[in-house]
């Protein structure tokens, strides 16, 4: 049995480690933990996405919880992870369980855990549940018996969730000229919900890849540039104002502008921070992961806002949101959360706020992005994922922790080890960190122009290949 836990739960390849049997074992550990803490009586909300057999896995998890006397709200259709998080708080449940592998390839599935605060559970919560895995054999009621005993009840939270989001939008936005938006669900969970919310703002919506497909059309459901060719093509074909994409479970946002050009999530994060401060007048600190652009620091400094830098993983942002007054928090991957909505990343809500910004300022996404760069200076960013042999990866990380005077011909001004190893240069930075869920070494960098970014990453690739041997570069 190989059940390896990541930052918010457990993922594995379907029919290899992610099996019905292992899902039952993990669900039993969750049930035991809730009952031992006296929380089982509050119940658990369970949701699922469009992946292969996600609905079946959700039902199996519900049957195990029910056998331990824990009441289950089983959401009655495909939902996004943010909607599951919202439902956990809405039903005042002890926890939420989402069957999803988020942006991972189609052969993967997993389980994410959410807390009663409508956000990721803490690292200690994950560790406590993981320690109970396999402690005792899972018990299970038949679905029909659990239903007849009232231990499993179908529930729906679509309208409360959409209403909750829409009430945060500025009243004046509906009086502005509506935009034409292409919405790309990447065959994941968010399509119909996103279209409905945008239509509520008066937008014209052209949906693509909204039909559920457990193979995701042969493309990983991650809204990054290489995966958004279909969105670019449709934006140009219909003359839309922009295109918005969400990942497989709807918690990340990607975008292309009116020219069909990809707009980095880093820029989207900075635009939203600026919008909330300048157009909405909201206050609070700005939380970003260590792999996120310095654009955020410059926007915050211009407005006197504090910046908090945390390790990679939205759970760290969520913890800050529960400790202090936070305006917005985000990751380089497109996960952006606004705690007035909930302490959770939500691709739909981030997309709605981006549309609000463009409508209130009467700007195109390209104009808004260019204006941001004029205000803060040019910031260019890229990331590559490298498959490195395990032994070589550890040796590389040990070498990198020693502060060198220079790296790739650039003077190293600072070294951070908050999460991985980050070198600060006169122009930008370079970060190395091992993935917590995949056998990868991730390399991130930012500089004032793409030529320097490309040159830096090329040097890194050559250096690592010489030191450890690179098996494959993912992007």
C-alpha positions as CSV (number, residue, x, y, z in Angstrom):
1,X,0.0,0.0,0.0
2,X,1.5,3.3,-1.1
3,X,-0.5,6.3,0.1
4,X,1.6,9.5,0.0
5,X,0.2,12.7,1.3
6,X,0.8,16.1,-0.2
7,X,0.0,19.6,1.0
8,X,-3.8,19.2,1.1
9,X,-4.5,15.5,0.9
10,X,-3.6,12.6,-1.2
11,X,-3.1,12.0,-5.0
12,X,-2.2,8.9,-7.0
13,X,-2.5,7.3,-10.3
14,X,-5.9,5.6,-10.9
15,X,-5.8,1.8,-10.6
16,X,-2.2,2.0,-9.3
17,X,-2.2,3.7,-5.9
18,X,-5.5,5.6,-6.2
19,X,-7.9,2.6,-5.8
20,X,-11.3,2.1,-4.2
21,X,-9.6,0.1,-1.5
22,X,-7.1,2.9,-0.7
23,X,-9.8,5.5,-0.8
24,X,-11.7,3.5,1.8
25,X,-8.6,3.3,4.0
26,X,-8.0,7.0,3.8
27,X,-11.7,7.8,4.5
28,X,-11.6,5.5,7.6
29,X,-8.6,7.5,8.9
30,X,-10.5,10.7,8.4
31,X,-13.6,9.3,10.1
32,X,-11.5,8.1,13.1
33,X,-9.8,11.5,13.4
34,X,-13.1,13.4,13.4
35,X,-14.7,11.0,15.9
36,X,-11.7,11.1,18.2
37,X,-11.8,14.9,18.2
38,X,-15.6,14.9,18.9
39,X,-16.3,16.5,15.5
40,X,-18.0,13.7,13.8
41,X,-21.5,14.9,14.7
42,X,-21.1,18.0,12.6
43,X,-20.9,16.0,9.4
44,X,-18.7,16.1,6.2
45,X,-19.5,17.6,2.8
46,X,-18.3,15.5,-0.2
47,X,-17.9,16.8,-3.7
48,X,-16.3,15.4,-6.9
49,X,-15.0,16.7,-10.3
50,X,-15.2,15.3,-13.9
51,X,-12.3,12.8,-13.6
52,X,-12.7,9.1,-14.3
53,X,-14.9,7.5,-11.6
54,X,-14.8,10.6,-9.3
55,X,-18.5,10.2,-8.5
56,X,-17.9,6.5,-7.6
57,X,-15.0,7.4,-5.3
58,X,-17.1,10.1,-3.7
59,X,-19.9,7.6,-2.9
60,X,-17.4,5.1,-1.5
61,X,-15.9,7.7,0.8
62,X,-19.4,8.6,1.9
63,X,-20.2,5.0,2.8
64,X,-17.1,4.6,5.0
65,X,-17.9,7.8,6.9
66,X,-21.5,6.8,7.3
67,X,-20.4,3.4,8.8
68,X,-18.6,5.4,11.5
69,X,-21.8,7.3,12.3
70,X,-20.7,10.5,10.4
71,X,-23.4,12.3,8.5
72,X,-22.5,13.1,4.9
73,X,-23.8,15.9,2.6
74,X,-23.1,14.4,-0.8
75,X,-23.2,17.1,-3.4
76,X,-25.5,15.9,-6.2
77,X,-23.5,17.0,-9.3
78,X,-20.0,17.9,-10.4
79,X,-18.6,20.9,-8.5
80,X,-15.5,22.9,-8.3
81,X,-13.2,22.7,-5.3
82,X,-14.0,26.3,-4.3
83,X,-17.7,25.3,-4.3
84,X,-17.0,22.3,-2.0
85,X,-15.0,24.6,0.3
86,X,-17.9,27.1,0.4
87,X,-20.4,24.3,1.0
88,X,-18.4,23.1,4.0
89,X,-18.8,26.4,5.7
90,X,-22.4,26.9,4.4
91,X,-23.6,23.6,6.0
92,X,-21.5,24.2,9.1
93,X,-19.8,20.8,8.6
94,X,-16.6,19.6,10.4
95,X,-14.8,19.1,7.1
96,X,-15.0,18.9,3.3
97,X,-13.7,16.1,1.2
98,X,-13.2,16.8,-2.6
99,X,-12.4,14.0,-5.0
100,X,-10.1,15.6,-7.5
101,X,-6.5,15.7,-8.8
102,X,-6.8,19.4,-9.7
103,X,-4.6,20.2,-12.7
104,X,-2.8,16.8,-12.8
105,X,-2.9,14.6,-15.9
106,X,-6.0,12.5,-16.6
107,X,-4.6,9.2,-15.2
108,X,-4.4,10.8,-11.7
109,X,-7.1,11.4,-9.1
110,X,-7.0,12.3,-5.4
111,X,-8.7,13.6,-2.3
112,X,-8.4,17.1,-0.9
113,X,-9.5,18.0,2.6
114,X,-11.1,21.3,3.5
115,X,-11.7,22.8,6.9
116,X,-14.9,24.4,8.4
117,X,-13.4,27.8,7.6
118,X,-13.9,27.1,3.8
119,X,-10.2,26.7,3.1
120,X,-7.3,24.2,3.1
121,X,-6.7,22.2,6.3
122,X,-3.4,22.8,8.0
123,X,-0.2,20.8,7.7
124,X,-0.8,19.4,11.2
125,X,-4.3,18.3,10.2
126,X,-2.9,16.4,7.2
127,X,-0.2,14.8,9.4
128,X,-2.7,13.8,12.1
129,X,-4.9,12.0,9.5
130,X,-2.0,10.5,7.7
131,X,-0.8,8.9,11.0
132,X,-4.1,7.1,11.3
133,X,-4.0,5.6,7.8
134,X,-4.1,1.8,7.9
135,X,-4.5,1.8,11.7
136,X,-7.7,-0.3,11.3
137,X,-9.7,-1.9,8.5
138,X,-12.3,0.4,6.9
139,X,-15.9,-0.2,7.6
140,X,-18.6,0.5,5.0
141,X,-22.4,0.7,4.8
142,X,-24.2,0.0,1.6
143,X,-25.2,3.2,-0.1
144,X,-28.9,2.3,0.1
145,X,-28.7,1.5,3.9
146,X,-26.8,4.7,4.6
147,X,-29.4,6.7,2.7
148,X,-32.3,5.0,4.5
149,X,-30.7,5.7,7.9
150,X,-30.3,9.4,6.9
151,X,-26.5,9.2,7.1
152,X,-26.0,10.2,3.5
153,X,-28.1,13.1,2.1
154,X,-27.9,14.6,-1.4
155,X,-27.3,18.4,-1.3
156,X,-26.8,21.2,-3.7
157,X,-25.0,24.5,-3.1
158,X,-24.9,26.1,-6.5
159,X,-27.2,29.0,-6.0
160,X,-25.9,30.0,-2.5
161,X,-22.4,29.9,-3.9
162,X,-23.1,32.0,-6.9
163,X,-25.2,34.5,-4.9
164,X,-22.4,34.8,-2.3
165,X,-19.9,35.7,-5.1
166,X,-22.1,38.1,-6.9
167,X,-22.9,40.2,-3.8
168,X,-19.2,41.2,-3.6
169,X,-19.2,42.8,-7.0
170,X,-19.5,46.6,-7.3
171,X,-23.1,47.7,-8.1
172,X,-21.9,50.1,-10.8
173,X,-20.3,47.3,-12.9
174,X,-23.6,46.2,-14.3
175,X,-24.1,49.7,-15.8
176,X,-20.9,49.5,-17.8
177,X,-20.5,48.2,-21.4
178,X,-20.5,44.4,-21.1
179,X,-17.6,42.3,-22.4
180,X,-17.5,39.4,-24.7
181,X,-15.7,36.6,-22.9
182,X,-14.7,33.1,-24.1
183,X,-14.8,30.7,-21.1
184,X,-12.6,27.6,-21.3
185,X,-13.4,24.9,-18.7
186,X,-10.7,22.6,-20.1
187,X,-13.3,19.8,-19.7
188,X,-13.2,20.3,-16.0
189,X,-15.7,21.3,-13.3
190,X,-16.1,25.0,-13.7
191,X,-17.6,25.7,-17.1
192,X,-21.3,26.0,-16.6
193,X,-20.9,27.9,-13.3
194,X,-18.4,30.4,-14.7
195,X,-20.7,31.1,-17.7
196,X,-23.7,31.6,-15.5
197,X,-21.9,34.1,-13.3
198,X,-20.5,36.1,-16.2
199,X,-23.9,36.2,-17.8
200,X,-25.2,37.6,-14.5
201,X,-22.9,40.6,-15.1
202,X,-24.4,41.0,-18.6
203,X,-21.4,39.6,-20.4
204,X,-21.7,37.8,-23.7
205,X,-20.2,34.3,-23.1
206,X,-18.8,31.9,-25.6
207,X,-18.1,28.6,-23.8
208,X,-15.6,26.0,-25.0
209,X,-14.4,22.7,-23.7
210,X,-17.3,22.7,-21.1
211,X,-18.4,19.1,-21.7
212,X,-17.1,16.7,-19.1
213,X,-14.3,14.5,-20.4
214,X,-12.2,12.3,-18.0
215,X,-9.3,12.5,-20.6
216,X,-9.5,16.3,-20.8
217,X,-9.3,16.2,-24.6
218,X,-5.7,14.9,-24.3
219,X,-4.5,18.1,-22.6
220,X,-3.6,18.4,-19.0
221,X,-6.3,20.6,-17.4
222,X,-3.8,23.3,-16.2
223,X,-4.4,26.8,-17.6
224,X,-0.9,27.6,-18.8
225,X,0.2,28.9,-22.2
226,X,1.0,25.5,-23.9
227,X,-2.5,24.2,-23.0
228,X,-4.6,27.1,-24.1
229,X,-4.3,27.0,-27.9
230,X,-8.0,26.3,-28.2
231,X,-8.9,29.3,-26.1
232,X,-6.5,31.5,-28.2
233,X,-8.1,30.3,-31.4
234,X,-11.6,30.9,-30.3
235,X,-10.9,34.4,-28.9
236,X,-9.5,35.4,-32.3
237,X,-12.2,33.6,-34.3
238,X,-15.1,35.4,-32.5
239,X,-13.4,38.7,-31.8
240,X,-13.9,38.4,-28.1
241,X,-12.5,40.9,-25.6
242,X,-10.6,38.2,-23.7
243,X,-10.6,34.5,-22.8
244,X,-10.6,33.0,-19.3
245,X,-9.7,29.4,-18.4
246,X,-10.0,27.4,-15.2
247,X,-8.1,24.2,-14.3
248,X,-9.7,20.8,-13.7
249,X,-11.3,21.7,-10.3
250,X,-11.8,25.4,-10.9
251,X,-9.4,26.9,-8.3
252,X,-6.9,28.3,-10.8
253,X,-7.3,31.1,-13.4
254,X,-5.6,31.6,-16.7
255,X,-6.3,34.3,-19.4
256,X,-5.5,35.4,-22.9
257,X,-6.1,39.0,-24.1
258,X,-8.0,40.3,-27.1
259,X,-5.0,39.5,-29.3
260,X,-5.0,35.9,-28.2
261,X,-1.8,36.4,-26.2
262,X,-1.3,34.6,-22.9
263,X,-1.4,36.8,-19.8
264,X,0.7,35.4,-16.9
265,X,-1.1,34.6,-13.7
266,X,1.5,36.8,-12.1
267,X,0.1,39.8,-13.9
268,X,-3.4,38.8,-13.1
269,X,-2.6,38.6,-9.4
270,X,-1.0,42.1,-9.6
271,X,-3.9,43.5,-11.5
272,X,-6.4,42.2,-8.9
273,X,-4.3,43.5,-6.0
274,X,-4.2,47.0,-7.7
275,X,-8.0,46.8,-8.5
276,X,-9.0,46.0,-4.9
277,X,-6.9,48.8,-3.5
278,X,-7.6,51.5,-6.1
279,X,-11.1,50.8,-7.5
280,X,-12.7,49.1,-4.4
281,X,-10.8,50.8,-1.6
282,X,-10.3,47.6,0.3
283,X,-7.4,47.2,2.8
284,X,-5.2,44.5,4.3
285,X,-1.9,42.8,3.8
286,X,-0.9,41.0,0.6
287,X,0.3,37.4,0.9
288,X,2.3,35.7,-1.8
289,X,4.3,32.5,-2.1
290,X,8.1,32.7,-2.5
291,X,7.7,31.8,-6.2
292,X,5.6,34.8,-7.0
293,X,6.5,38.0,-8.9
294,X,8.0,41.1,-7.3
295,X,5.3,43.1,-9.1
296,X,3.2,42.3,-6.0
297,X,5.8,44.0,-3.7
298,X,5.8,47.1,-5.9
299,X,2.0,47.4,-6.1
300,X,1.8,47.0,-2.3
301,X,4.6,49.5,-1.6
302,X,2.9,52.1,-3.8
303,X,-0.2,51.9,-1.6
304,X,1.5,51.3,1.8
305,X,0.3,47.7,2.1
306,X,2.3,45.1,3.9
307,X,3.6,42.0,1.9
308,X,3.8,38.6,3.6
309,X,5.9,35.9,1.8
310,X,5.2,32.3,2.6
311,X,6.3,28.8,1.3
312,X,4.6,27.4,-1.8
313,X,1.1,26.0,-1.1
314,X,-2.1,27.8,-0.6
315,X,-2.5,26.4,2.9
316,X,0.3,28.8,4.0
317,X,-1.7,31.7,2.5
318,X,-4.8,30.5,4.2
319,X,-3.1,30.4,7.6
320,X,-2.1,34.1,7.2
321,X,-5.7,34.9,6.2
322,X,-6.8,33.4,9.5
323,X,-4.1,35.3,11.5
324,X,-4.5,38.8,10.2
325,X,-6.4,41.2,8.0
326,X,-5.5,40.1,4.5
327,X,-6.6,41.8,1.3
328,X,-5.6,39.1,-1.2
329,X,-3.3,36.1,-1.4
330,X,-1.9,34.3,-4.4
331,X,0.5,31.8,-6.0
332,X,2.4,31.9,-9.2
333,X,0.3,29.0,-10.6
334,X,-2.9,31.1,-10.8
335,X,-4.4,30.2,-7.5
336,X,-5.7,33.5,-6.1
337,X,-7.9,34.0,-3.0
338,X,-9.7,36.9,-1.5
339,X,-10.7,36.3,2.1
340,X,-13.8,38.5,2.1
341,X,-15.2,35.8,-0.2
342,X,-13.4,32.9,1.6
343,X,-9.9,31.9,2.6
344,X,-9.6,29.7,-0.5
345,X,-8.3,30.2,-4.0
346,X,-11.2,30.4,-6.5
347,X,-10.7,30.8,-10.2
348,X,-14.3,31.9,-10.8
349,X,-14.2,34.7,-8.2
350,X,-10.8,35.9,-9.4
351,X,-12.1,35.9,-13.0
352,X,-15.2,37.9,-12.0
353,X,-13.0,40.5,-10.2
354,X,-10.8,40.8,-13.3
355,X,-13.9,41.4,-15.5
356,X,-15.1,44.0,-12.9
357,X,-11.7,45.7,-13.1
358,X,-11.8,45.9,-16.9
359,X,-15.4,47.1,-17.0
360,X,-14.9,49.8,-14.4
361,X,-11.7,51.1,-15.9
362,X,-13.0,50.6,-19.5
363,X,-9.7,49.0,-20.4
364,X,-8.8,46.0,-22.4
365,X,-6.8,43.3,-20.7
366,X,-3.7,44.2,-22.9
367,X,-4.0,47.9,-22.0
368,X,-4.4,47.1,-18.3
369,X,-1.3,44.8,-18.4
370,X,0.8,47.4,-20.3
371,X,-0.2,50.1,-17.8
372,X,0.8,47.9,-14.9
373,X,4.3,47.5,-16.4
374,X,4.6,51.2,-17.0
375,X,3.8,51.8,-13.3
376,X,6.0,49.1,-11.9
377,X,8.7,48.4,-14.5
378,X,9.0,45.4,-16.8
379,X,8.8,42.0,-15.0
380,X,9.2,38.8,-17.1
381,X,8.9,35.4,-15.6
382,X,9.1,31.7,-16.5
383,X,9.4,28.3,-14.9
384,X,10.6,24.9,-16.0
385,X,10.0,21.5,-14.4
386,X,13.0,19.1,-14.6
387,X,12.9,15.4,-14.0
388,X,16.1,14.8,-12.1
389,X,17.3,11.4,-10.6
390,X,16.4,11.4,-6.9
391,X,20.0,11.0,-5.6
392,X,21.2,13.7,-7.9
393,X,18.4,16.1,-6.9
394,X,19.4,15.9,-3.2
395,X,23.0,16.5,-4.1
396,X,22.1,19.5,-6.2
397,X,20.0,21.1,-3.4
398,X,22.9,20.7,-0.9
399,X,25.2,22.4,-3.3
400,X,22.8,25.3,-4.0
401,X,22.3,26.0,-0.2
402,X,26.0,27.2,0.0
403,X,25.9,30.9,-0.8
404,X,28.0,31.3,-4.0
405,X,29.4,34.7,-4.9
406,X,27.9,34.3,-8.4
407,X,25.7,32.0,-10.4
408,X,25.6,32.0,-14.2
409,X,27.7,35.1,-14.3
410,X,25.5,37.1,-12.0
411,X,26.4,38.3,-8.5
412,X,24.3,36.6,-5.9
413,X,23.1,39.3,-3.5
414,X,20.9,37.1,-1.2
415,X,20.0,33.5,-0.5
416,X,16.6,32.5,0.9
417,X,15.7,29.0,2.2
418,X,12.1,29.6,3.2
419,X,11.1,27.0,0.6
420,X,13.8,25.6,-1.6
421,X,16.8,27.8,-2.4
422,X,16.2,31.3,-3.9
423,X,19.0,33.5,-5.2
424,X,18.5,37.3,-5.4
425,X,20.2,39.2,-8.1
426,X,20.4,42.9,-9.1
427,X,17.8,42.0,-11.7
428,X,15.3,39.6,-10.3
429,X,15.8,36.2,-8.7
430,X,16.1,32.4,-9.3
431,X,14.3,29.7,-7.2
432,X,15.0,26.0,-7.0
433,X,12.5,23.8,-5.2
434,X,11.5,20.1,-5.2
435,X,7.8,19.4,-5.9
436,X,5.9,18.1,-3.0
437,X,3.6,15.9,-5.2
438,X,5.6,15.0,-8.3
439,X,9.2,13.7,-9.0
440,X,10.3,17.1,-10.2
441,X,12.8,19.9,-9.5
442,X,11.0,23.1,-10.3
443,X,13.0,26.2,-11.4
444,X,11.5,29.6,-11.4
445,X,13.0,33.0,-12.4
446,X,12.1,36.6,-12.9
447,X,14.0,39.4,-14.6
448,X,13.3,42.7,-16.5
449,X,13.3,41.0,-19.9
450,X,12.6,37.6,-21.4
451,X,16.0,37.4,-23.0
452,X,17.6,37.4,-19.5
453,X,15.0,34.9,-18.2
454,X,15.6,32.5,-21.1
455,X,19.4,32.8,-20.8
456,X,19.2,32.1,-17.0
457,X,17.0,29.0,-17.5
458,X,19.3,27.7,-20.3
459,X,22.3,28.0,-18.0
460,X,20.4,26.2,-15.2
461,X,19.5,23.4,-17.5
462,X,23.1,22.9,-18.7
463,X,24.4,23.2,-15.1
464,X,22.0,20.6,-13.7
465,X,22.6,18.2,-16.7
466,X,26.3,18.4,-16.0
467,X,25.8,17.8,-12.3
468,X,23.0,15.2,-12.2
469,X,21.7,14.4,-15.6
470,X,18.2,15.7,-16.6
471,X,15.8,13.0,-17.7
472,X,13.2,15.3,-19.1
473,X,12.1,19.0,-19.2
474,X,8.4,19.4,-18.9
475,X,8.0,23.0,-19.9
